[in-house]
Amino acid sequence: MNNPLIGLFNTPYQSFPFDKIIPGHIQPAFEQEFVSARSAIESIVANPEEPGFYNTIAALERAGYRLGRLSALLFNLNVAETNPEIQAAAREISPLLSDFHNDIVLNKDLFARIKKVYGTADKNMLSVEEKRLLEKTYTDFVRNGANLSDTDKAIYREVTKELATLSVDFDENVLAETNNYLLHITNKNDLEGLPDDMRTAAEDEAKSRGLEGWAFTLQFPSFGPFMKYADNRALRKEIYFAYNTRCLKNKNSNIEIIKRIASLRSKKASILGYKTYADFVLGNRMAESVENVGTFLNGLLNAAMPFAKKEYEELLEFANKNGLQGTLETWDWAYYSEKLRKEKFDIDDEMTRPYFQLEKVEEGVFQLAGTLFELSFKESKNIPVYHSDVKVFEVFDNDNTFLSLLYMDYFPRKGKKGGAWMTEYQQQHKTAAGENIRPHVSLVFNFSKPVGKKPSLLTFTEVTTMLHEFGHALHGMLSNCTFEELAGTNVYRDFVELPSQLLENWAEQKDWLDKVALHYKSGEKIPENLVNKIIESRNFNSGYFFVRQLAFGILDMKWHTLNENAPVDIFDFETKATAPAQVLPRVTNTALSPSFSHIFSGGYAAGYYSYKWAEVLDADAFAFFKEKGIFNKEAASKFRDCILSKGGTEHPMELYVRFRGQKPSHEHLLKRSGLK
């Protein structure tokens, strides 16, 4: 069988030939790349020359390049356009990749070479990036078991191998539970309160399933607006429970999986000499320690909780005046919040949605990148894509130098998990010969689909989401590093959200909205009074949402400070863990953890706090832009040169201070959020 994944690709920029790939190609390609990568490692170990930076550290960093690209293909497809064959391949390959990684970091002879370079290299002869890679390589080997005894190495292998499999199982269950639920409505009266576009979309969904009436799913463009607009409280409660009991029961339950993940992570940390898994993770983060994260989260919680409680009391009073009898429950929050926001600010999503046509927002985001960083974007029809919904752009610098490919994948489907994220099919790096290999970046969303003849019209939240993910994309596209392991978004997890959250700030700037918010029919720009309402209402219920985000971070830390054998009752555990951040009444028999992909399969274990950590950075950074002017090229150039192009080549605080001239202050975040 001719396998398009083996060898060079006959495609522009060596992009993946998605139009020729079938799931059956994946396993044979991995088999070949495993052999090739192992051979490269063996050559490094057998090299008779004295161990040095280039023949050991740099050679090791480049040894698994093609295997890394192939892994990116498999696991990106497994969350963006999966099917049973791809899921099977992911289950098969995950433990093999774990074995391969362990074979490297637990190789005594290889570590001996690294250790010798680390101890004897003349660091004054190395560049800043080379010194950083040397330090990181040595530290990563130690943190991944290189100094363990043979007995502990065997245990470590089994632990990491099982964790790799459990992560895939977790994601499969969440996707299955999300896809398996359907709220099928046949009584038109049950649609009261829902906007016309949402009714039409639900009717189309029902027809696509061969049903009469209207169908609502747990995909967020369906679930979110239903919770916000549906007058039928019983149905809001039903779909709320469906969403918040995912993976709690039946064959797709993740309860035992997350207990096992937490236990194995604790065991891994213990073997490596750490008190908890969080201690292990934070040894390689800006926050540095569990105590620092606790102080950070609790400090923000103490500042925000009085505002959140006040917002709850205000909304409860409003709801009671508008027909709610008794307690304001979680499935009431979005519904009455939207009504109160409309009353206080005369604004809601349906008033702004006609001005946020997807194509115009996309154009506006690209123009923003052009204004700030002098980038240009050209859509290509010649580059293969993995689904017909996907668009791909060539990105060029101001001198017309090619910078990156950018894949844009906007709409929900059965083979795609929920949420939005940035990833890469190829990361920026330079070859040993000095060729600058440019990245292939992908942005994946779950936005509202076009309805009938109407184009896709976004909520203001979806506009902000696009800016957020595009900030990550800039971090990848503008990378200019030598080594892939330090390039782009390969930075500390509590630093990676800075570019994404910084870019969100432009969503509330009049000068940008005037350019992007154009009525999809008339082409008229958004009225100034509507822009003012967006800005005036930006901190509506900010205390509640601030505390809600902190609750996620607290729950994450509780999971990852457990000891290996800690007994866990999932409901009791979550209740106690999040009690300090509880604003609404606790809903029994629901749980977040079994579908909390960020921390159980998404790389944010003991790191969810980083969203708030990075908000401190982004609020402080945007204060600098406001001082200079939000479209100021000098400020943007400084951010590009000091942050976006540098990846993880230096400690993030050093990079930030070089950009800002000082360390960040949390005062800007509290002020922006209306909490000070």
C-alpha positions as CSV (number, residue, x, y, z in Angstrom):
1,M,0.0,0.0,0.0
2,N,1.3,3.4,-1.0
3,N,1.4,5.3,2.3
4,P,1.2,9.1,1.9
5,L,2.4,9.6,5.5
6,I,5.8,8.1,4.7
7,G,8.5,10.2,3.1
8,L,8.2,13.7,1.8
9,F,4.7,15.1,1.0
10,N,3.9,16.3,-2.5
11,T,2.1,19.3,-1.0
12,P,2.7,23.0,-0.5
13,Y,4.9,23.7,2.5
14,Q,5.1,20.0,3.3
15,S,1.6,20.3,4.7
16,F,-0.2,17.0,5.5
17,P,-1.9,15.4,2.5
18,F,-5.2,15.1,4.3
19,D,-7.0,14.3,1.0
20,K,-5.0,11.1,0.6
21,I,-4.8,9.9,4.3
22,I,-7.0,7.1,5.5
23,P,-6.9,5.7,9.1
24,G,-5.1,2.6,7.8
25,H,-2.1,4.6,6.9
26,I,-1.4,5.8,10.5
27,Q,-0.2,2.6,12.2
28,P,2.4,1.6,9.5
29,A,3.7,5.2,9.4
30,F,4.2,5.1,13.2
31,E,6.0,1.8,13.0
32,Q,8.5,3.2,10.5
33,E,9.0,6.4,12.4
34,F,9.6,4.5,15.7
35,V,12.4,2.6,14.0
36,S,13.9,5.7,12.5
37,A,13.8,7.7,15.8
38,R,15.2,4.8,17.8
39,S,18.0,4.5,15.3
40,A,18.8,8.2,15.7
41,I,18.9,7.8,19.5
42,E,21.2,4.8,19.2
43,S,23.6,6.8,17.0
44,I,23.8,9.5,19.6
45,V,24.6,7.0,22.3
46,A,27.2,5.2,20.2
47,N,28.9,8.3,19.0
48,P,32.6,7.8,19.9
49,E,33.2,11.6,20.1
50,E,33.4,13.4,23.4
51,P,29.8,14.4,24.4
52,G,29.1,18.0,23.5
53,F,26.1,20.2,23.0
54,Y,25.7,19.7,19.2
55,N,26.4,15.9,19.1
56,T,24.2,15.1,22.1
57,I,21.7,17.8,23.2
58,A,20.9,19.3,19.8
59,A,21.0,15.9,18.1
60,L,18.6,14.5,20.6
61,E,16.2,17.4,20.2
62,R,16.0,16.9,16.5
63,A,15.9,13.0,16.6
64,G,12.2,12.6,16.9
65,Y,11.0,15.4,14.6
66,R,9.0,13.3,12.1
67,L,7.6,11.1,14.9
68,G,6.4,14.3,16.6
69,R,4.7,15.5,13.5
70,L,2.9,12.2,13.1
71,S,1.8,12.3,16.7
72,A,0.4,15.8,16.1
73,L,-1.6,14.5,13.2
74,L,-3.1,11.6,15.1
75,F,-4.0,13.4,18.3
76,N,-5.2,16.5,16.5
77,L,-7.5,14.5,14.3
78,N,-8.7,12.5,17.3
79,V,-10.2,15.6,18.8
80,A,-11.2,17.5,15.7
81,E,-12.4,14.9,13.2
82,T,-12.3,11.5,14.8
83,N,-14.0,8.2,14.0
84,P,-13.8,4.7,15.5
85,E,-10.7,3.8,13.4
86,I,-8.8,7.0,14.5
87,Q,-9.9,6.4,18.1
88,A,-8.6,2.8,17.8
89,A,-5.3,4.1,16.4
90,A,-5.0,6.6,19.3
91,R,-5.6,3.9,21.9
92,E,-3.0,1.7,20.2
93,I,-0.3,4.3,19.7
94,S,-0.6,6.2,23.1
95,P,1.1,3.5,25.2
96,L,3.7,2.9,22.4
97,L,4.6,6.6,22.6
98,S,4.8,6.3,26.3
99,D,7.2,3.4,26.0
100,F,9.3,5.3,23.4
101,H,9.6,8.4,25.7
102,N,10.5,6.2,28.6
103,D,13.1,4.4,26.6
104,I,14.8,7.7,26.0
105,V,14.6,9.3,29.4
106,L,15.5,6.1,31.3
107,N,18.4,5.2,29.0
108,K,21.4,5.2,31.3
109,D,24.0,5.7,28.6
110,L,22.2,8.5,27.0
111,F,21.7,10.3,30.3
112,A,25.4,9.8,31.1
113,R,26.2,11.8,27.9
114,I,23.7,14.5,28.8
115,K,24.9,14.7,32.4
116,K,28.5,15.1,31.2
117,V,27.6,17.9,28.8
118,Y,25.6,19.6,31.5
119,G,28.5,19.4,34.0
120,T,31.4,20.2,31.6
121,A,30.1,22.4,28.8
122,D,31.5,25.9,28.6
123,K,28.2,27.7,28.9
124,N,29.9,31.0,27.8
125,M,30.3,29.4,24.4
126,L,26.6,28.7,24.1
127,S,23.9,31.1,23.0
128,V,21.1,32.0,25.4
129,E,18.8,29.5,23.6
130,E,21.4,26.8,23.6
131,K,21.9,27.2,27.4
132,R,18.2,27.1,27.9
133,L,17.9,23.8,25.9
134,L,20.8,22.3,27.8
135,E,19.2,23.2,31.2
136,K,15.8,22.0,30.1
137,T,17.1,18.7,28.6
138,Y,19.0,17.8,31.8
139,T,16.1,18.9,34.1
140,D,13.5,17.1,32.0
141,F,15.5,13.8,32.2
142,V,15.7,14.1,36.0
143,R,12.1,15.1,36.3
144,N,11.1,12.1,34.2
145,G,13.0,9.4,36.1
146,A,16.6,9.3,34.8
147,N,18.0,9.1,38.3
148,L,15.7,6.4,39.5
149,S,16.7,2.9,40.6
150,D,16.0,0.1,38.1
151,T,13.1,-1.0,40.3
152,D,11.5,2.4,40.4
153,K,12.2,2.9,36.6
154,A,10.1,-0.3,36.0
155,I,7.3,1.1,38.1
156,Y,7.5,4.5,36.5
157,R,7.2,2.9,33.0
158,E,4.0,1.1,34.0
159,V,2.5,4.2,35.6
160,T,3.2,6.5,32.6
161,K,2.0,3.9,30.1
162,E,-1.3,3.5,31.9
163,L,-1.8,7.2,32.2
164,A,-1.3,7.6,28.4
165,T,-4.1,5.1,27.8
166,L,-6.5,6.5,30.4
167,S,-6.2,10.0,28.9
168,V,-7.5,8.7,25.5
169,D,-10.3,6.7,27.3
170,F,-11.3,9.9,29.1
171,D,-11.7,11.9,25.9
172,E,-13.6,9.2,24.1
173,N,-16.1,9.0,26.9
174,V,-16.7,12.8,27.0
175,L,-17.2,12.9,23.3
176,A,-19.6,9.9,23.4
177,E,-21.7,11.4,26.2
178,T,-21.9,14.8,24.5
179,N,-23.0,13.1,21.2
180,N,-25.5,10.7,22.8
181,Y,-27.8,13.2,24.3
182,L,-30.6,14.9,22.4
183,L,-33.4,17.1,23.7
184,H,-36.2,16.4,21.2
185,I,-39.1,18.9,21.3
186,T,-42.4,18.4,19.4
187,N,-44.5,21.0,21.3
188,K,-44.0,24.5,19.8
189,N,-44.9,26.0,23.2
190,D,-41.7,24.6,24.7
191,L,-39.7,26.9,22.4
192,E,-41.0,30.1,24.1
193,G,-38.2,32.6,24.6
194,L,-35.8,31.1,22.1
195,P,-34.7,33.4,19.2
196,D,-35.9,32.6,15.7
197,D,-32.4,31.6,14.5
198,M,-32.1,29.1,17.3
199,R,-35.4,27.6,16.5
200,T,-34.5,27.2,12.8
201,A,-31.1,25.7,13.8
202,A,-32.9,23.2,16.1
203,E,-35.4,22.4,13.3
204,D,-32.5,21.7,10.9
205,E,-30.8,19.5,13.5
206,A,-34.0,17.5,13.9
207,K,-34.4,17.0,10.2
208,S,-30.8,15.9,9.9
209,R,-31.7,13.1,12.3
210,G,-34.9,12.2,10.6
211,L,-37.1,13.7,13.3
212,E,-40.1,16.0,13.4
213,G,-40.0,19.1,15.5
214,W,-36.8,20.6,17.1
215,A,-33.6,19.0,18.5
216,F,-31.1,20.5,20.9
217,T,-27.7,19.0,21.7
218,L,-25.0,19.4,24.3
219,Q,-22.7,21.1,21.7
220,F,-22.3,24.6,23.2
221,P,-23.9,26.6,20.3
222,S,-27.1,24.7,21.1
223,F,-26.8,24.1,24.9
224,G,-25.6,27.6,25.8
225,P,-28.3,29.7,24.2
226,F,-31.0,27.2,25.4
227,M,-29.9,27.8,29.0
228,K,-29.9,31.5,28.3
229,Y,-33.3,32.0,26.5
230,A,-35.6,29.0,27.1
231,D,-38.7,30.0,29.2
232,N,-39.4,26.4,30.0
233,R,-37.6,26.0,33.4
234,A,-38.1,22.2,33.5
235,L,-36.4,21.8,30.1
236,R,-33.6,24.1,31.2
237,K,-33.1,21.8,34.2
238,E,-33.2,18.7,32.1
239,I,-30.5,19.8,29.7
240,Y,-28.5,21.2,32.5
241,F,-28.5,17.8,34.2
242,A,-27.6,16.1,31.0
243,Y,-24.6,18.4,30.5
244,N,-23.4,18.2,34.1
245,T,-23.9,14.4,34.6
246,R,-21.8,13.5,31.5
247,C,-19.6,10.5,32.2
248,L,-21.1,9.9,35.6
249,K,-22.9,6.7,34.7
250,N,-23.3,3.8,32.3
251,K,-20.5,2.5,30.1
252,N,-19.1,6.0,29.4
253,S,-18.5,6.7,33.1
254,N,-15.2,8.5,33.8
255,I,-15.5,8.2,37.6
256,E,-13.1,5.3,38.1
257,I,-10.9,6.7,35.3
258,I,-10.3,10.1,37.0
259,K,-9.7,8.4,40.4
260,R,-7.1,6.2,38.7
261,I,-5.5,9.1,36.9
262,A,-5.3,11.1,40.2
263,S,-3.8,8.1,42.0
264,L,-1.3,7.3,39.3
265,R,-0.2,10.9,39.0
266,S,0.3,11.0,42.8
267,K,2.3,7.7,42.5
268,K,4.4,9.1,39.7
269,A,5.2,12.2,41.8
270,S,6.1,10.1,44.8
271,I,8.5,8.0,42.8
272,L,10.2,11.1,41.6
273,G,10.6,12.5,45.1
274,Y,7.7,15.0,45.2
275,K,5.1,15.3,47.9
276,T,2.2,15.6,45.5
277,Y,1.7,15.7,41.7
278,A,1.0,19.5,42.0
279,D,4.5,19.9,43.6
280,F,6.0,18.0,40.7
281,V,4.2,20.2,38.1
282,L,4.8,23.5,39.8
283,G,8.5,22.9,40.0
284,N,8.5,23.9,36.3
285,R,6.1,26.9,36.4
286,M,6.2,30.6,37.1
287,A,4.1,30.0,40.3
288,E,6.8,27.6,41.6
289,S,4.9,26.0,44.5
290,V,1.6,24.8,45.8
291,E,1.7,27.4,48.5
292,N,2.2,30.2,46.0
293,V,-0.8,29.0,43.9
294,G,-2.9,28.7,47.1
295,T,-2.0,32.3,48.1
296,F,-2.7,33.5,44.6
297,L,-6.1,31.9,44.3
298,N,-7.3,32.7,47.8
299,G,-6.2,36.3,47.5
300,L,-8.3,36.8,44.3
301,L,-11.2,34.8,45.9
302,N,-11.3,37.1,48.9
303,A,-11.3,40.1,46.6
304,A,-14.0,38.7,44.3
305,M,-16.4,36.8,46.6
306,P,-18.2,39.9,48.1
307,F,-19.0,41.1,44.5
308,A,-20.2,37.6,43.5
309,K,-22.5,37.3,46.5
310,K,-23.9,40.8,45.9
311,E,-24.6,39.8,42.3
312,Y,-26.4,36.7,43.4
313,E,-28.6,38.5,45.8
314,E,-29.4,41.1,43.1
315,L,-30.3,38.4,40.6
316,L,-32.4,36.4,43.1
317,E,-34.4,39.6,43.9
318,F,-34.9,40.2,40.1
319,A,-35.9,36.7,39.4
320,N,-38.4,36.6,42.3
321,K,-39.9,39.8,40.9
322,N,-40.2,38.2,37.5
323,G,-42.0,35.0,38.4
324,L,-39.4,32.7,40.0
325,Q,-40.7,31.1,43.1
326,G,-38.1,30.0,45.6
327,T,-34.4,29.4,45.1
328,L,-32.4,30.7,42.2
329,E,-30.8,27.5,40.9
330,T,-27.8,27.0,38.6
331,W,-30.1,26.3,35.6
332,D,-31.7,29.7,36.2
333,W,-28.6,31.8,36.3
334,A,-28.0,32.4,32.6
335,Y,-31.7,32.8,31.9
336,Y,-32.3,35.6,34.5
337,S,-28.9,37.1,34.0
338,E,-29.7,37.7,30.4
339,K,-33.0,39.3,31.3
340,L,-31.4,41.5,34.0
341,R,-28.6,42.6,31.6
342,K,-31.2,43.6,29.1
343,E,-33.1,45.6,31.7
344,K,-30.0,47.3,33.1
345,F,-28.1,48.0,29.8
346,D,-30.7,47.4,27.1
347,I,-28.5,44.9,25.4
348,D,-28.5,41.2,24.7
349,D,-26.7,38.7,22.3
350,E,-29.5,38.9,19.8
351,M,-29.0,42.7,19.4
352,T,-25.3,42.4,18.7
353,R,-25.3,39.1,16.8
354,P,-26.3,40.6,13.4
355,Y,-23.2,42.7,13.5
356,F,-20.8,39.8,14.0
357,Q,-20.9,37.8,10.8
358,L,-18.2,35.1,11.0
359,E,-16.5,36.1,7.8
360,K,-16.3,39.8,8.8
361,V,-15.0,38.9,12.3
362,E,-12.4,36.7,10.7
363,E,-11.4,39.6,8.4
364,G,-11.3,42.0,11.4
365,V,-9.0,39.7,13.4
366,F,-6.7,39.4,10.4
367,Q,-6.7,43.2,10.0
368,L,-5.8,43.6,13.6
369,A,-2.8,41.3,13.1
370,G,-2.0,43.4,10.1
371,T,-2.2,46.7,12.0
372,L,-0.2,45.5,15.0
373,F,2.3,43.1,13.4
374,E,2.1,43.9,9.7
375,L,0.9,40.4,8.8
376,S,-1.2,39.4,5.7
377,F,-3.4,36.4,5.1
378,K,-4.2,34.7,1.8
379,E,-6.7,31.9,1.6
380,S,-5.4,28.9,-0.3
381,K,-7.6,26.3,-2.1
382,N,-4.5,24.2,-3.0
383,I,-3.7,23.0,0.5
384,P,-5.5,19.8,1.6
385,V,-7.8,20.0,4.6
386,Y,-9.2,17.3,6.9
387,H,-12.8,18.4,6.6
388,S,-14.7,20.5,4.1
389,D,-15.5,23.0,6.8
390,V,-11.8,23.8,7.3
391,K,-10.3,26.9,5.6
392,V,-6.5,27.3,5.3
393,F,-4.5,30.5,4.9
394,E,-1.0,31.4,4.0
395,V,0.4,34.0,6.4
396,F,3.1,36.4,5.3
397,D,5.3,39.0,7.1
398,N,5.5,42.6,6.0
399,D,8.3,41.8,3.5
400,N,6.1,39.1,2.0
401,T,8.2,36.3,3.7
402,F,6.1,33.2,4.3
403,L,5.5,32.8,8.1
404,S,2.9,30.1,8.6
405,L,-0.1,28.1,7.5
406,L,-3.2,28.8,9.5
407,Y,-6.1,26.2,9.5
408,M,-9.5,27.6,10.6
409,D,-12.1,25.0,11.7
410,Y,-15.3,26.8,12.9
411,F,-18.4,24.5,13.3
412,P,-19.4,21.6,15.6
413,R,-19.8,18.1,14.3
414,K,-20.0,14.6,15.8
415,G,-16.3,13.9,15.4
416,K,-15.2,17.0,17.2
417,K,-15.0,17.6,20.9
418,G,-16.5,20.7,22.4
419,G,-14.7,24.0,23.1
420,A,-12.1,25.9,21.2
421,W,-8.3,25.5,21.0
422,M,-5.1,26.2,19.1
423,T,-2.8,23.4,18.1
424,E,-0.1,22.8,15.5
425,Y,0.6,20.2,12.8
426,Q,4.1,21.5,12.5
427,Q,6.1,23.6,14.9
428,Q,8.6,26.3,14.0
429,H,12.3,25.4,14.3
430,K,15.5,25.6,12.4
431,T,17.3,22.7,10.9
432,A,20.9,21.9,11.6
433,A,21.7,23.5,8.2
434,G,19.9,26.7,9.4
435,E,16.7,26.4,7.3
436,N,13.8,28.1,9.2
437,I,10.9,25.6,9.1
438,R,7.7,27.6,9.5
439,P,4.7,26.4,11.6
440,H,1.4,25.0,10.5
441,V,-1.1,26.3,13.1
442,S,-4.7,25.2,13.5
443,L,-7.5,27.0,15.3
444,V,-10.6,24.8,16.2
445,F,-13.9,26.3,17.3
446,N,-17.5,25.3,17.9
447,F,-19.3,28.3,16.6
448,S,-23.0,28.7,15.6
449,K,-23.5,27.3,12.1
450,P,-25.2,29.3,9.3
451,V,-29.0,29.1,9.6
452,G,-30.9,28.8,6.4
453,K,-29.7,31.6,4.1
454,K,-28.2,33.5,7.0
455,P,-24.5,33.3,7.5
456,S,-22.9,32.3,10.8
457,L,-23.6,35.1,13.2
458,L,-21.5,35.1,16.4
459,T,-22.3,36.1,19.9
460,F,-20.0,38.6,21.5
461,T,-18.6,35.8,23.6
462,E,-17.7,33.9,20.4
463,V,-16.0,37.0,19.0
464,T,-13.9,37.1,22.2
465,T,-13.1,33.4,21.9
466,M,-11.8,33.9,18.3
467,L,-9.5,36.7,19.5
468,H,-8.3,34.5,22.4
469,E,-7.4,31.5,20.2
470,F,-5.9,33.8,17.6
471,G,-3.6,35.2,20.3
472,H,-2.3,31.6,20.7
473,A,-1.9,31.4,17.0
474,L,0.2,34.5,16.9
475,H,2.5,32.9,19.5
476,G,3.0,29.9,17.2
477,M,3.1,31.8,13.9
478,L,5.6,34.5,15.0
479,S,8.0,32.1,16.7
480,N,11.6,32.6,15.6
481,C,13.5,30.0,17.6
482,T,16.2,27.5,16.7
483,F,14.8,24.5,18.6
484,E,11.3,23.1,18.3
485,E,11.2,22.2,22.0
486,L,11.5,25.9,22.9
487,A,9.5,27.4,20.0
488,G,6.1,29.0,20.0
489,T,3.7,28.0,22.7
490,N,6.3,25.6,24.3
491,V,6.5,27.8,27.4
492,Y,5.5,27.5,31.0
493,R,1.8,26.7,31.2
494,D,1.1,29.7,33.4
495,F,2.6,32.0,30.7
496,V,1.1,30.5,27.6
497,E,-2.3,32.2,28.1
498,L,-0.7,35.7,28.1
499,P,-0.9,36.3,24.3
500,S,-4.4,34.8,24.0
501,Q,-5.9,36.7,26.9
502,L,-4.2,39.9,25.9
503,L,-5.8,39.8,22.5
504,E,-9.3,39.5,24.0
505,N,-9.0,43.1,25.2
506,W,-9.5,44.4,21.7
507,A,-13.0,43.0,21.6
508,E,-14.2,45.9,23.9
509,Q,-12.4,48.7,22.0
510,K,-14.5,51.1,20.0
511,D,-11.9,51.6,17.4
512,W,-11.7,47.9,16.6
513,L,-15.4,47.2,16.8
514,D,-16.0,50.0,14.3
515,K,-13.9,48.1,11.8
516,V,-15.2,44.5,12.4
517,A,-18.9,44.9,13.5
518,L,-20.8,45.4,10.3
519,H,-24.5,44.4,9.9
520,Y,-24.6,41.2,7.8
521,K,-27.4,42.6,5.6
522,S,-26.9,46.4,5.3
523,G,-23.1,46.5,5.9
524,E,-23.7,49.4,8.3
525,K,-21.2,49.6,11.2
526,I,-22.5,48.9,14.6
527,P,-24.2,51.9,16.2
528,E,-22.1,53.9,18.7
529,N,-24.8,53.5,21.4
530,L,-24.6,49.7,21.0
531,V,-20.8,49.7,21.3
532,N,-21.2,51.8,24.4
533,K,-23.6,49.3,25.9
534,I,-21.1,46.5,25.2
535,I,-18.5,48.4,27.1
536,E,-20.8,49.5,29.9
537,S,-22.0,45.9,30.4
538,R,-18.6,44.2,30.3
539,N,-18.4,43.8,34.0
540,F,-21.9,42.6,34.5
541,N,-21.7,39.6,36.9
542,S,-17.9,39.8,36.6
543,G,-17.6,38.8,40.3
544,Y,-19.6,35.6,39.7
545,F,-17.6,34.6,36.6
546,F,-14.3,35.5,38.4
547,V,-15.2,33.2,41.3
548,R,-16.4,30.5,39.0
549,Q,-13.0,30.4,37.2
550,L,-11.3,30.4,40.6
551,A,-13.4,27.4,41.7
552,F,-12.2,25.4,38.7
553,G,-8.6,26.2,39.7
554,I,-9.2,25.2,43.3
555,L,-10.8,21.9,42.2
556,D,-7.9,21.2,40.0
557,M,-5.4,21.8,42.8
558,K,-7.4,19.6,45.2
559,W,-7.3,16.7,42.7
560,H,-3.5,17.0,42.3
561,T,-2.6,17.4,46.0
562,L,-4.3,14.0,46.8
563,N,-2.1,11.2,48.0
564,E,-2.0,8.0,46.0
565,N,-4.5,6.0,48.1
566,A,-6.9,8.8,49.1
567,P,-10.5,7.6,49.1
568,V,-12.6,9.8,46.8
569,D,-16.4,10.1,46.7
570,I,-16.8,12.2,43.7
571,F,-19.8,14.2,44.9
572,D,-18.5,14.8,48.4
573,F,-15.0,15.6,47.1
574,E,-16.2,18.3,44.7
575,T,-18.6,19.8,47.3
576,K,-15.9,20.2,49.9
577,A,-13.2,21.3,47.3
578,T,-15.3,24.1,45.8
579,A,-17.2,25.2,49.0
580,P,-15.1,28.3,49.5
581,A,-16.1,29.5,46.0
582,Q,-19.7,28.4,46.1
583,V,-22.1,31.1,45.1
584,L,-25.2,29.3,43.8
585,P,-26.7,26.4,45.7
586,R,-24.9,23.2,45.2
587,V,-26.7,20.8,42.8
588,T,-26.6,17.3,44.1
589,N,-25.8,14.3,41.9
590,T,-23.9,16.5,39.4
591,A,-20.1,16.8,39.0
592,L,-17.7,18.6,36.8
593,S,-14.6,16.4,37.2
594,P,-15.7,13.5,35.0
595,S,-15.9,15.8,32.0
596,F,-13.1,18.3,33.0
597,S,-11.0,17.7,30.0
598,H,-8.6,20.5,30.7
599,I,-7.1,18.7,33.7
600,F,-7.6,15.1,32.9
601,S,-6.6,15.0,29.2
602,G,-5.7,18.5,28.1
603,G,-2.4,19.4,29.7
604,Y,-3.7,21.7,32.5
605,A,-3.3,19.3,35.4
606,A,-2.3,21.4,38.5
607,G,-2.3,24.3,36.0
608,Y,-5.9,25.6,35.6
609,Y,-5.0,28.5,37.9
610,S,-2.8,29.7,35.0
611,Y,-5.8,31.3,33.3
612,K,-6.1,33.7,36.2
613,W,-2.4,34.0,36.5
614,A,-2.1,35.0,32.9
615,E,-5.0,37.4,33.3
616,V,-2.8,39.4,35.8
617,L,-0.2,39.5,33.1
618,D,-2.5,40.4,30.3
619,A,-4.3,43.2,32.2
620,D,-0.9,44.6,33.1
621,A,0.3,44.3,29.5
622,F,-2.8,45.9,28.0
623,A,-2.4,48.8,30.3
624,F,0.9,49.4,28.5
625,F,-0.9,49.3,25.1
626,K,-3.5,51.8,26.4
627,E,-0.7,54.1,27.5
628,K,0.9,53.9,24.0
629,G,-2.3,53.5,21.9
630,I,-4.1,50.2,21.3
631,F,-2.9,50.1,17.7
632,N,0.6,51.4,18.5
633,K,3.2,49.6,16.3
634,E,6.0,50.3,18.8
635,A,4.2,48.6,21.6
636,A,3.2,45.7,19.3
637,S,6.7,45.3,17.9
638,K,8.0,45.2,21.5
639,F,5.5,42.5,22.4
640,R,6.4,40.5,19.3
641,D,10.2,40.8,19.8
642,C,10.1,40.2,23.6
643,I,7.3,37.6,23.9
644,L,5.8,36.2,20.7
645,S,9.0,35.4,18.8
646,K,10.9,34.1,21.8
647,G,8.9,31.0,22.8
648,G,10.5,29.4,25.8
649,T,14.0,30.4,25.1
650,E,14.3,32.4,28.4
651,H,12.5,32.5,31.7
652,P,9.0,34.0,31.1
653,M,9.4,36.7,33.8
654,E,12.6,37.9,32.2
655,L,10.8,38.2,28.8
656,Y,7.9,40.0,30.4
657,V,10.0,42.5,32.3
658,R,11.9,43.1,29.1
659,F,8.6,43.9,27.4
660,R,7.0,45.9,30.2
661,G,9.9,47.3,32.0
662,Q,8.6,46.0,35.3
663,K,7.0,43.0,37.0
664,P,3.2,42.8,36.6
665,S,0.7,44.1,39.2
666,H,-2.6,42.4,39.9
667,E,-4.1,45.9,40.4
668,H,-4.9,46.3,36.7
669,L,-6.9,43.0,36.7
670,L,-9.0,43.9,39.7
671,K,-9.6,47.3,38.2
672,R,-10.5,46.0,34.8
673,S,-12.9,43.4,36.3
674,G,-14.7,46.1,38.4
675,L,-13.5,44.5,41.6
676,K,-11.6,47.5,42.8
